[in-house]
Amino acid sequence: MRRIAAGVPAIATLLAAVGVVGAGPASAVVLGCGSTITQTTKLTANVGPCTTPGQDGITIAANGITLNLNGFSVIGNLAVIPPPPGGTAGTTRVSTEGIGIRFARTVGSTVTNGGVSGFQAGVLVDGGSANVVKKVNAHNNVGTNNSDYGDGITLDGATTNNQIQSNHVSANGPYSGISMLFKANNNLVSGNSIDANNIATVSDTTGLNVDQVDMGIRVEGPSAQNNNVTNNTVTGSGAQGIMVLPVCHDAFAPTPTCAGDKPNSPTLISGNKVNANGFARGGAGGIALFGMGLSIAGQPTKNTVINNTINGNAGDGIRLQSNGGACVGGAPATQCAPFNNKVSNNTASQNQGNGILLQVGSHDNVVGQNTLTYNNIDGINVASGAVNNTLRANIGNHNVVFDGFDGNTAPPCDANVWDSNVFNTVNQPCVAA
C-alpha cells in the first residue's frame, strides 16, 4: 500500500480561494464549499454537499481561531467509480472531493462541535502546531488506493503538539480512523470513539476492492515520534485496532534508502479499549507494533503499550510483528523486527489468536504484569527466533493451548528470560521458571 504525504499549500494561494472570511470579530455565517476562514467562525447551516472534484470543504488559514460547526456538518460527495469498458462495477463509494476541513500550517486553531463526511479525509492538520480537533463526528470519508488520504482525521506535514480529543470517528478508509503521518510529533490522541473503520481499498481505475488495510488508529510516519494514544475506544476496524508502522519515505522505490527517516517511536499506547477488530484482514488483531522487511527501515522501538484492555479481536491481542521474519537482502530477522519495547499491565482476553505474540526476530522487549485469559491459542507466545526478551510477572489461565509458550528449544527458551509468571500450562519447563 503506497501513501505519499501531501504537500502543504501556500497560505497566499489559500487566501485567494473562493469564499474567504477575513480577519475581524467572530462571525456567524453561511459558508460555501471551498471557503477559507481567517477569523473565528460559527456556522449557521451545513456546508455542501460539495461536488467540485478535488475541492476542499473549508480551509482554516489563520492562527488562534476557532471554527465552531455549531452542530452542522461539512458534506462532500461519495460515488462509485465507473468500471472500465466491459468491466464490472465496484460497490464501494469513494470521495470525489479533497479534504473536508484543512488546517493550513496554523498554530493554535480549533475545530469543534459538528460533523464532516464525504471527503478523502474528514479533518487534516496540514503542518503547523498546537491545533485542536474536538467533538467532531468524522464519518464516511473514503479515498482510493492512490489517494493521499483515506482517513477520518489525519496529521501530516511535520505538525506537532496537536490535540485530537473526544471525537467520534466512524466508517472512514481505506487507511484509518485517525492517522499520524510524516513527522507528526508530540501529538495527543485521547478519549475518541473510533468504530467501524472497515473500508476496503478500492482501485481508482477499476473501482474494484483490492485489499483491506483499514485501521482504527495508524501511526504511519515516517518519523512520527513521541505521540500519545490514550483512553480511546477502538472497535470494528477491518485490520488492526491500533498499529505502529515502520514505513519510510521511499519504502516502495526500486532501491529504498530510508535516508533521514526515524522510527515512529516512542509511541505511548495506554488505557485504550481495543475490541473486536481485524475480522476483514485475515486475523489482524488489537494492537500491533509492525516490523518491516527492510533492515534499513526504522523498526518499532522504545514504544510502551500499557494498561490497555484488548478483547475479542480476530487475531492476537497484542502482536510484535516481524513480517514473518523475512528481511530483504538476507539480513538477520532481528534487523526487521520490533525491539526494546515495553508491554505491561494489559488485559487480553478472548482473542482468536494469542493474548500476546512476539514474532520471529523480536528482541530485547519487556513483557510484564499482563493478564492473559481465554485466548484461542496461547496466553503469551514467543516464536522461535525471538530472543533476549524478558517475560516477567504475567498471569495466564484458561488459554486454549498454553498459557506460556516459547518456540526456542535448542537451547530451551534460548536467551529469553521467563521469571515469576503464574501459568497453569507451558510448553517446556524453562517457561515456568
N, C-alpha and C positions, 0 to 999 in steps of 0.2 A: 504494500500500500504506500503510494507516494503522497506526500503532502508538502507543499512548498510554502514557506512563510511569506505571506503577502507583504508588499511594501506599504509604508505609511504615507498617505497622500500629504502633499504640502498644504499648510494652512491657507496660503494665499489662494490656491485652487479651490479649496473648500468654501471659502468666503465668497467666491464668485458663483457658487451654486444657486439653484433656484430656491427661493423661499428663505433667505437669510433673515433671522430675527436678531437685530443688532443690540449693542450694549445699551443699558438703561435700566430702569426699575423692573422688578419682576413683573411678568405679564401672563395673563390667561388668554390663550389664543387657540385658533383652529389652524393646525399646520397641514401642509400638503406633503405628498411623497417627495423625497429629495431635499427637504428643508435642512438648513444649517442654523443652529442657535448659538448665540454668544452671550446670552443673559439667562438668568433663572426663569423657567417657563413652566406653566401648568396647563395641561391640555384641557380642553372643554369638549372634545369629540375624538373619535378614533381617527387615526391617520391611515389612509388606504381604504380598500385594497390597492396596493401598488402593483402596476402591471408593466412598467417600462423595463425591459430586460436589463439586468445588471445594476439597476438603480438601488441606492441605499434608501432606507426609510427616513431616519433623522440622523444628522451628524452633530455631535456636541463638540464645539470648536473653541471653547474658552475655559480658562482655569477658574476653579472655585464656584461653579454654578451648579444648579440642580434642575434636572428635568423631572418634574412630578407628573407622571402619567395620569394621576387623578382617577384611577380606576378604568381608564380607557386603554386601548391597545393600538400597537403599530402592526399593520397587517400586510403581508406580502402575497405572493401567489405561488401555488403548487400546481404542477401539471405533469402528466405522464409524457415521457419523451417519445415522439413519434418513431415507429420502427423504420429500419431501412427498407428499401423496396423489396417486397416479397418476404420480409421478416415478420417476426412475431412481436407484438406489442408487450412491453412490460406492464407491471401493475403498480409499482411504487411511484408515487408522485414526488417530484423534486422541485426545488425553488427555481424560478426563472429570474429571481431578484438578486441583489447584493447582500448587504448587511442591514439588519433591522435598525439597531441603534449603535452607532460607532462613536467611541471616544477617540478623537484625533489628537494624540500627543498632549492630552490635557493633564493638568495637575490639580488634584483635589476636587474633582467634579463628581456628581452623583446622578444616578437614575433610579427611580423608585416607584412603587405603587401602581403597577399595571401590567399589561401583557405585551408580548411580541411573538409573532408567528409567521410562518410562510417565507422565511428568508434562508440564505445559506448559513448564516449564523444569526441567532437572535440578538445577542449583545456582543460586541467586540471592543475590548480595551486595546487600542492600537498604539502602543508606545505610551509615554508619559508615566505618571506615578500617582499613588495615593488617591485613586478614584474608588468609588463605592457603587456596587450594584446590589440593591437590597429590595426585597419584597417584589420581585419581578417574576411573572409567570412566563417562562420561555418554553414554548412548546411547538412541535411540528415545524422545526427549522431543519431543512434537509438539503444536502448537497449531493454531488455525484462522485465518481471515482477520481475525477480530475479537478474537483473543486478545491480551492484553497481552504475552505472551511466546510463544516457539516456538523455544527455543534449548537447547543443551546446558548452557552456563554463561553467565550474564549478570551484568553490573554495572550498577546503576541507582540513582537517588535520591541524587545528589550524594555518591557514595562515592569515596574517594581512597586511593592508596598500597597497593593490594591486589596480591597475587602469585598469578597463575594459572599454575601450573608443572607440567610433566611429567604432564599428564592425557591420557587417550585420549577423544576426543570424536567420536562417530560417529552418523550416521543421525538427526540432530535437524533440526527445522524447524518452520514454513516459513521462518524468518528466518535462523538461523545455527547454526554450531557454537559459537562464542564471540562475544558481543556486548558492546559498551560503549555505554551509553545515556546518559540525562540526567545531565550534569555528572559523568561518570565520568572522573576526572582522575588523572594521575600513576600509572597502573597498569602493571604488568609482565605481559605475556602471553608466556611463554617456554617453549621446549622441549616443546610439546604436539604430539601426533599427532592431526591433525584430518582425518577422511576420511569420504567418502560422505554428507556432509550435502546430500542431494539429495531433499528432501521437497517435493512440490507444495503450493501454497497451496490450502486447502480451504474452501469456503463453509460457514459454520456453520449455514446454513439448508437447503441442498440436499445438502451432503456431496460436491458435485462439485468437481473440480480446476479452479481459475480462473486460476492464474498460477504462475510459478516464479521466486522471488527468493532462494532459499536460498544463503547464502554461507558460506565456511569461517570467516573472521573478519570481523566487521562493526563498524566504528567509526561508529556511527549518531548519537549525541548526542541532542539538540543540546548544544552547549557541552562536548563531551568533549575535553579538552585534555591535552597532554603525556603521551600514552600511548606505551609502548614495546612493539612487537610484534616479537619477535626469536627466531630459531633454532627456528621451528615448521616442521613438515612439513604442508602443506595439499594434499590430493588429492581429486579426485572430487566437488567441490562442484557443485551444479546450476547456480549462477550463478558470480559471481566467487570466486576463491580468497580474496583479501584486498581489502577495499574501505573507503575513507573517504568518507562521505556528507556532504552539506551540509544535512540536514534541520533545519528549525526547528520550534518547538513548535506553531505554528498554520499550518503549510505548506498544510494542506488546508482551511483556513477560506475562506469566500467572499471575504474581504478580508484576506489574511495580512499581518501586520506584522513578524513575527520579532523583536518587541521584546525586548531584553535578551539575545538569544541570541548566542553567539560561534561562530566557526568551530571545527570539530573538528580543531584544529591547535595546535601542531605535533604530528604523529604521526611516530615513528621506526619504519620498517619495514625491518628489517635481518636479514640472514643466514638468511632463510627459504627453504625449498624448496617451490615452488608449481607443481605439475604436474597436468596432465590435468583441469582444471576447466572449467566453462562449457558442457558439452555438452547441457544441458537448457534453456538460456536463449538460444537464438538467437545463439550465438557469443560469449557472455560469456567473459572471459579470466582471466588470472592475477592481476594487481594493478591496481587502478583507483583513481584519485582522481576523484570524480564531481562535476561541476558541475551545479547545479540551475537550472531555468529561471526562477528568481526573482532579480532583481538585488539584492533586499534581503536575501537569504539569505547566510550566511557561506560563500562558496565555498572549496574546499580551498586553503590557502596555508601556506607555510613547513613543509611536510611533507618528510621525507627518505626516499627509497627507495634503499637502498644494500646492496650485497653479497648480493643475492638471486639464486637460480637459478630461472628460470621457463621450464619446458619443456613442450611438448606440450599447450598449452591450446587450447580450441576457437576462441577469438578472439585478441586481441592479448596479448602477454606482459605489457606494462605500458601502460596507457592513461590519459592525462589527458583525461577525458571531459567534454563540454560540452552534453549533451542535444541534440546536432545543431545547436548554435548558436541554438536557439530561446530567446528571452528575453522573458518576459511584459511586455507594455506597449511593445514595440518598442525596449527598451534595447539598446545595443550588445552583441554576443556576448561581448565581453571582460568584461562585468559578470556573466556567467553561466558562467564557466569557471575552471578551476584556474589559479592564478598564483603566481609566486615560490616554486616547489617545486624540490627538487634530486633528480635521478635519476642515480645514479652507480654505477659498478663492479658493475653487474648483468650476468648472463649470461642471454640469452633465445634459445632455440633451438627449432626445430621446432614453433613455434606456428602455428596455421592462419590467423591474421591477420598483423599486423605484429609485429616484435620490440618496438618502442616506437611508440606513436601519440600525437601531440599534436593533438587535435581543434580545430575552428574556435573562435577566441576565446581559446585557451590562450596565456598571455603571460607574459613575464619569468621563464620557467623555465630551469633549467640542466640540460642532459643531457650528461653527460661520462663518458668512460672505460668505456663499456659495450661488451660484446661481443655481436654480433647475427649469428647464423648459421642457415641452413637454415629461415628462416621463410617461410611460404607466400605472403606479399605482399612487403612491404619490410622492410629491417632497421630503419630509422628513417623514419617518415612524419610530416611536418609538414604539416597540412592548410592549404589556402587560408584565410586569415583568422586563422591562429595566428601571432602576431607578437612581436617583441622577445625571442625565445628565443635562448639560446646553446647551440650543439651542438659540443662540443669533445672531441677525442682519443678518439672512438669507433672501434671496429673492426667492419666489416661485410663478410661474404663469404658466397657461396653462397645468398643470399636469392633467392627465385624471380623477383621483378620488379626491384627496385632495392635496393642496399644503403643508399643515401641518397636521400630524395625530399622536395622542398619544393614544395607546391602553389601558392605565391605566385609569379606570373610577371610581374606588372606593378606595380612593378618586380620583377626577378628576386630571389627569396628575401625580398623586402620588407625588413623590419628584423631578420630573423633572421641570426645570425652563425654560420656554419659554419667551424670552424677546426681544423686538424691532425687531421682524421679520416682513417682509412685505409679507403677504399671501392674496390671493383672497378667498381661500376656506380652511376651517378647519373642523375637525370632532367634536370638542367641544370647548366651549369658552375659556378654560384655555390655549389652543394652541395659541390663538390670543393675549394673554396677552403681 
